[in-house]
C-alpha cells in the first residue's frame, strides 16, 4: 500500500490561516434559504408551503426518486416562500425560504442515543436516507444509495476521506481532532453493511494532530486503521485514494463499488453515526471561512441555509481597507467563484474563501500560446493529456476528446492549470467541454424517446 499517487502538484496550502481555529457552533440570525437541488440526482420536492410553521430537523423537501435526497430544515420559524432564488452556481433555483424565529425549536424526534446492536442493516439505510445525508466532500451523491451496492460482500475497503488536500480548508482537520470517537462509531456502523471490508481512515501527513486523535480512537478496532498520506494535491480525490489504498485503477464508466471500494468524507461518516445512533437528520455541518481578506479565519459547525454574508461576518468580516478580489465557494483549486454573498450555504459547502488578490486574473494577463512542455501531462492524476485535449476542443473534435483522449475522465482538479507555464485556462476549458458533451447526450436521449 502506497502513501501517494502519480502526478499531482504542491500549491501553497495556506492552512495556517485557520488550522488552529477550533470548531464553533454558529446559529444564523437571518432568513434561511434551502435549495431543493443540493445533491447529484433529481431535486427534492417541496412538502411545505408559504405560511407553514417549521422546526429544526423537519423534512421540508422530500427525495423525489431513487437518486435524490431529503432537504432538512435547520431552524424553526415560518415558511416565507417557495420560489426561485440565486444559488452558489449563479443560477436561479427553486428554494424554500424560511423566516427564522431565532428559537431553534427542534422536532423532538432526535437526540436520544439508541443501542446500535438492536438496529438492523435495513434500518441503518433507512435512517441515513431519512436524514438526507449526501457526500459532504463536494460531490453530493446521496449516501443511502452509495451504501447499497449490488454486491455488499464484494466491498473490500471502506475509505474515510480525511485527506482535505484543498488549500485553505481545515474544517475536517478540526472535526477529526475533536470528534474522532464519533467518526469511528460511524465507521463501525457502515462496516456492518460490508462484512468483508477493512476500514481505512486516510489523512494527509500535514495534519499530525488529526492523525494522532484518530489513531487513539481506533485503538483496539481490528477492522479500522489510520493511513497517513503524503501531502500532495489532489490526494483527496476519490480515484486517487482508491489507487493508493487498493492499487486499483478504473475507468470513469465504473463506480468505486464496482472495484470493491466505498469512499465517504469523514464528515459524512460522522453524520451517518448521528443519524443512526441519535436519529439526527443532516441540518448542519462543518465548514471553513478563510482567506487573506478575512479578519478572523474560522471553522464553524454551521446550519444549512445560512447566507454566505452572515458567515463571513461571523468570522469578523472583511479586513478594514481590503476589497475582496474574489469570493469562492470551496477552495481555490476546485471551488466556484460566487458573484454575490447573498446566497445560501448548502450541504456540500465546505468553505468560503475570500481572497485579497485574484490569481486567475493575474494569470490571464500572462497567458501565451501552448509551449508544448508536457508539464500538464506529468501532473494529471488520471494520466490524461491536457495539451492534446485542449487542441481537440479548439478543433471542435469532441469525438476525439471523449473517445480517444478520455476527456470525460477529467476530475477538474485544476492541477494542469496550476502547473501550466503558459497560464492557459485548461481546467475551465475542460469543464465547459464536459458540460457541452453531456448536454448533447441529454438532447440526443430526449430525441430518441419521442
C-alpha positions in Angstrom: 0.0 0.0 0.0 1.5 3.3 -1.1 1.2 6.8 0.5 0.5 8.8 -2.7 -0.5 8.6 -6.3 1.2 9.5 -9.7 1.2 13.2 -10.7 -0.2 15.9 -8.6 1.1 19.3 -7.6 2.1 21.2 -4.4 0.3 24.5 -4.2 0.9 26.7 -1.2 -1.7 25.3 1.2 -2.4 28.5 3.4 -3.9 26.2 6.0 -2.0 28.2 8.7 -4.7 30.9 8.5 -7.4 28.7 10.1 -5.8 25.4 11.2 -5.7 26.4 14.9 -9.3 27.7 14.9 -11.4 25.2 16.8 -14.9 24.4 15.6 -17.6 26.6 17.0 -21.4 26.4 16.5 -22.9 29.3 14.7 -26.7 29.8 14.8 -27.8 32.1 12.0 -29.9 35.1 12.7 -31.3 35.9 9.2 -33.7 34.2 6.9 -32.7 30.7 5.8 -32.8 29.5 2.2 -32.9 25.8 1.2 -32.3 24.9 -2.4 -34.2 21.8 -3.4 -31.2 20.7 -5.6 -28.4 20.2 -3.1 -27.2 16.8 -4.4 -26.5 14.8 -7.5 -29.7 13.4 -9.0 -33.3 14.6 -9.0 -34.1 17.7 -6.9 -36.2 17.2 -3.8 -39.9 18.1 -3.9 -41.2 20.8 -1.5 -43.6 19.4 1.0 -44.3 22.7 2.8 -45.9 25.9 1.6 -46.0 29.5 2.4 -47.2 30.1 5.9 -46.4 26.7 7.3 -44.6 26.5 10.7 -41.4 24.5 10.6 -39.0 23.1 13.2 -35.3 22.1 13.4 -34.9 18.6 11.9 -38.2 18.7 9.9 -38.1 17.3 6.4 -39.3 20.2 4.2 -38.2 18.7 0.8 -38.8 15.1 0.1 -36.5 13.0 -2.1 -38.1 12.7 -5.5 -36.7 9.5 -6.9 -34.1 6.8 -6.2 -31.1 9.2 -6.7 -32.4 12.1 -4.6 -32.2 13.3 -1.0 -34.4 14.9 1.6 -33.9 18.5 2.5 -34.0 19.2 6.2 -34.9 22.5 8.0 -32.1 23.8 10.2 -34.2 26.5 12.1 -37.6 27.0 13.5 -40.0 29.6 12.1 -42.4 30.1 9.2 -42.1 29.3 5.5 -41.9 32.7 3.8 -41.9 31.4 0.2 -41.2 28.6 -2.1 -39.6 30.4 -5.0 -36.6 30.7 -7.2 -33.5 32.2 -5.5 -30.0 32.7 -6.7 -27.6 29.9 -5.5 -23.9 29.3 -5.5 -23.7 28.3 -9.2 -25.2 31.7 -10.1 -28.4 30.1 -11.4 -31.9 30.8 -10.1 -33.2 27.6 -8.5 -36.3 26.5 -6.6 -35.8 27.1 -2.9 -37.7 27.0 0.3 -37.3 30.3 2.2 -37.9 30.3 6.0 -38.3 33.3 8.3 -36.0 32.3 11.1 -37.6 32.9 14.6 -34.2 32.5 16.3 -35.6 30.0 18.8 -34.2 26.8 17.1 -37.0 24.7 18.4 -36.5 21.1 17.5 -39.0 18.4 16.4 -38.2 16.3 19.5 -37.7 13.2 17.3 -34.0 13.0 17.6 -31.2 13.4 20.2 -31.6 10.3 22.4 -28.9 7.6 21.8 -30.1 4.2 20.9 -28.5 0.7 21.2 -26.6 0.2 17.9 -26.8 -3.6 18.3 -30.6 -3.5 18.0 -30.6 -1.7 14.7 -30.8 -3.8 11.6 -28.9 -3.1 8.4 -32.1 -2.2 6.6 -32.9 0.3 9.4 -29.4 1.8 9.0 -30.0 2.5 5.4 -33.5 3.9 6.1 -32.2 6.3 8.8 -29.4 7.5 6.5 -32.0 8.2 3.8 -34.4 9.9 6.2 -31.6 12.1 7.4 -31.0 13.5 4.0 -27.3 12.6 4.1 -25.2 13.2 1.0 -21.5 13.2 0.3 -20.1 16.1 2.1 -16.8 16.1 0.3 -18.3 18.1 -2.6 -19.8 15.6 -5.0 -23.2 15.4 -3.1 -24.1 11.8 -4.1 -27.0 10.5 -1.9 -25.3 8.4 0.8 -28.1 5.8 1.2 -27.6 4.9 -2.5 -23.8 4.6 -2.2 -24.2 2.3 0.8 -26.4 -0.1 -1.1 -24.2 -1.5 -3.9 -25.3 -4.6 -5.8 -22.8 -6.8 -4.1 -22.1 -5.7 -0.5 -20.0 -8.8 0.1 -17.6 -7.7 -2.7 -16.7 -4.5 -0.9 -13.1 -4.8 0.4 -12.3 -1.3 1.6 -14.4 1.4 3.3 -12.3 4.5 3.0 -12.9 7.5 5.2 -11.5 10.5 3.3 -9.8 12.8 5.8 -7.1 14.0 3.3 -8.5 17.5 3.0 -6.0 18.4 0.3 -7.7 21.5 -1.0 -5.7 24.6 0.0 -7.0 26.9 2.8 -9.7 24.4 4.2 -9.2 23.0 7.7 -12.7 22.1 9.0 -12.3 18.3 8.6 -8.9 18.6 10.3 -10.7 20.1 13.3 -13.6 17.6 13.1 -11.1 14.7 13.3 -9.3 16.3 16.2 -12.4 17.0 18.2 -14.8 14.2 17.2 -12.5 11.2 16.4 -14.5 8.8 18.6 -17.8 9.7 16.9 -16.2 9.3 13.4 -15.0 5.8 14.4 -18.5 4.9 15.6 -19.8 6.0 12.2 -17.2 3.7 10.6 -18.3 0.8 12.7 -21.9 1.3 11.7 -21.1 1.4 8.0 -18.7 -1.6 8.3 -21.7 -3.7 9.4 -23.1 -3.3 5.9 -19.9 -4.7 4.4 -18.7 -7.7 6.4 -15.6 -8.4 4.2 -14.4 -4.8 4.2 -11.5 -3.1 6.0 -11.9 0.4 7.2 -9.2 2.9 6.3 -9.1 6.5 7.6 -6.9 8.3 5.1 -5.3 11.6 6.3 -2.6 13.7 4.7 0.5 14.0 7.0 0.3 17.8 7.3 -2.4 17.1 9.9 -0.5 15.4 12.8 -3.0 16.3 15.5 -5.8 14.7 13.5 -3.8 11.6 12.8 -2.9 11.2 16.5 -6.6 11.7 17.5 -7.8 9.1 15.0 -5.1 6.6 15.9 -6.1 6.9 19.5 -9.8 6.4 18.6 -9.2 3.3 16.5 -7.0 1.6 19.1 -8.5 -1.9 19.7 -10.5 -1.9 16.5 -9.2 -4.7 14.3 -11.1 -3.7 11.2 -10.2 0.0 11.2 -6.8 1.7 10.8 -5.4 5.1 10.0 -3.3 5.7 7.0 -1.0 8.7 6.8 -0.7 10.0 3.3 1.9 12.2 1.7 0.8 15.8 1.4 0.1 16.4 -2.3 -2.8 17.8 -4.3 -5.3 16.2 -5.2 -4.6 13.4 -2.7 -8.2 13.5 -1.5 -9.7 12.7 -4.9 -11.8 9.6 -4.8 -9.9 7.8 -7.5 -6.5 8.9 -6.1 -7.4 7.4 -2.7 -8.6 4.2 -4.3 -5.4 3.8 -6.3 -3.3 4.4 -3.2 -5.2 2.1 -0.9 -6.3 -0.7 -3.1 -3.8 -0.4 -6.0 -6.7 -0.5 -8.5 -7.2 1.9 -11.4 -10.6 2.0 -13.0 -12.3 3.9 -15.9 -14.9 6.6 -15.5 -17.6 4.1 -16.7 -17.2 2.2 -13.4 -18.1 3.2 -9.8 -15.9 2.7 -6.8 -18.2 -0.1 -5.6 -17.5 -1.9 -8.9 -13.9 -2.3 -7.8 -14.7 -3.2 -4.2 -14.4 0.3 -2.6 -16.7 2.7 -0.8 -15.4 6.2 -0.2 -17.0 8.7 2.1 -15.8 12.0 3.6 -15.1 11.9 7.3 -17.9 14.5 7.7 -20.3 12.1 6.0 -19.2 9.3 8.3 -19.8 11.5 11.3 -23.3 12.4 10.0 -24.1 8.7 9.5 -23.3 8.0 13.1 -25.5 10.8 14.3 -28.4 9.7 12.0 -28.2 6.0 13.1 -27.5 6.4 16.8 -29.5 9.5 17.5 -31.9 9.7 14.5 -30.4 13.2 13.9 -31.0 14.4 10.3 -28.4 16.4 8.5 -29.1 20.1 9.0 -25.7 21.4 9.9 -22.1 20.5 9.0 -18.5 21.7 9.4 -17.0 24.4 7.2 -14.2 26.9 7.0 -14.4 30.6 6.4 -10.9 31.8 5.5 -8.7 33.8 3.1 -6.2 36.7 3.3 -9.1 39.1 3.3 -10.9 37.6 6.3 -10.3 39.2 9.7 -10.7 36.1 11.8 -10.4 32.9 9.7 -12.7 30.3 11.4 -14.1 26.8 11.4 -17.8 26.5 12.1 -20.5 24.0 12.7 -22.9 25.9 10.5 -26.6 25.4 9.8 -27.6 24.7 6.2 -29.4 27.7 4.6 -27.3 30.3 6.3 -26.1 33.1 3.9 -22.5 33.5 2.9 -22.6 37.1 4.0 -23.7 36.2 7.5 -21.0 33.6 7.9 -18.3 35.9 6.7 -19.5 38.5 9.2 -19.3 35.7 11.9 -15.6 35.3 11.0 -15.1 39.0 11.8 -16.0 40.2 8.3 -13.5 41.5 5.7 -10.4 43.3 7.0 -10.6 47.1 7.1 -9.3 48.7 3.9 -9.4 45.4 1.9 -11.5 45.0 -1.1 -12.1 41.2 -1.8 -10.8 40.3 -5.2 -12.7 37.0 -5.4 -15.0 35.0 -3.1 -15.0 31.3 -3.6 -17.4 28.6 -2.5 -14.8 26.0 -1.5 -11.1 26.3 -2.1 -9.1 27.9 -4.9 -8.4 24.7 -6.9 -11.8 23.2 -7.3 -14.1 25.9 -5.8 -16.6 28.1 -7.6 -16.3 31.9 -7.6 -19.6 33.5 -6.5 -20.9 36.8 -7.8 -22.7 37.7 -4.6 -22.6 36.7 -0.9 -26.4 36.7 -0.7 -26.5 33.0 -1.5 -27.1 30.2 1.0 -24.6 27.5 2.1 -25.8 24.0 1.2 -24.8 20.6 2.5 -21.8 20.4 0.1 -20.4 23.9 1.0 -17.2 23.1 2.9 -15.6 26.5 2.8 -15.9 30.2 1.9 -12.6 31.6 0.8 -12.2 35.3 0.5 -9.1 36.3 -1.5 -7.4 39.7 -1.4 -6.0 39.1 -4.9 -7.2 37.1 -7.9 -4.5 34.6 -9.2 -6.7 33.7 -12.2 -6.9 37.4 -13.3 -3.1 37.7 -12.9 -2.6 34.5 -15.0 -4.9 35.8 -17.8 -2.6 38.8 -18.2 0.4 36.5 -18.7 -1.2 33.9 -21.0 0.7 32.8 -24.1 0.2 30.0 -26.7 1.0 26.4 -25.5 4.7 25.8 -25.1 4.4 22.1 -25.6 6.4 21.4 -22.5 4.3 18.5 -21.3 4.1 19.6 -17.7 0.3 19.3 -17.7 0.6 15.6 -18.6 3.1 14.8 -15.9 0.9 16.2 -13.1 -2.5 14.9 -14.2 -3.6 12.4 -11.5 -5.6 10.4 -14.1 -2.8 10.2 -16.7 -4.6 12.3 -19.2 -3.0 14.5 -21.9 -4.4 18.0 -21.3 -2.5 19.6 -24.1 -4.0 17.3 -26.7 -7.4 17.6 -25.1 -7.2 21.4 -25.4 -6.2 21.0 -29.1 -9.2 18.7 -29.7 -11.5 21.3 -28.1 -10.1 24.1 -30.2 -10.6 22.0 -33.4 -14.2 21.2 -32.3 -13.3 17.4 -32.3 -15.5 16.3 -29.4 -15.4 12.7 -30.6 -11.6 12.6 -30.2 -11.8 14.4 -26.9 -14.2 11.9 -25.4 -13.3 8.6 -27.0 -9.6 8.9 -27.9 -8.3 11.2 -25.2 -10.8 10.1 -22.5 -11.6 13.7 -21.7 -14.6 12.9 -19.6 -12.2 11.2 -17.1 -11.1 14.7 -16.1 -12.0 15.5 -12.5 -11.5 19.3 -12.8 -8.8 19.2 -10.1 -7.0 22.2 -11.6 -3.5 20.6 -11.5 -2.9 21.2 -15.2 -3.9 24.9 -15.0 -1.8 25.4 -11.9 1.4 24.0 -13.5 1.0 25.5 -17.0 3.8 28.0 -17.6 1.7 29.4 -20.5 -1.1 30.2 -18.0 -3.7 28.6 -20.2 -7.2 28.1 -18.6 -7.2 24.3 -19.2 -9.5 23.3 -16.4 -12.1 25.8 -17.3 -12.0 24.7 -20.9 -12.5 21.1 -19.9 -15.4 21.9 -17.6 -17.1 23.8 -20.4 -16.4 20.9 -22.8 -17.8 18.3 -20.5 -20.9 20.3 -20.0 -21.4 20.7 -23.7 -20.9 17.0 -24.4 -23.3 16.0 -21.6 -25.9 18.5 -22.9 -25.6 16.9 -26.4 -26.0 13.5 -24.9 -29.1 14.5 -23.0 -30.6 16.2 -26.1 -29.9 13.0 -28.1 -31.5 10.8 -25.5 -34.6 13.0 -25.3 -34.9 13.0 -29.1 -34.7 9.2 -29.1 -37.6 8.9 -26.6 -40.1 10.8 -28.8 
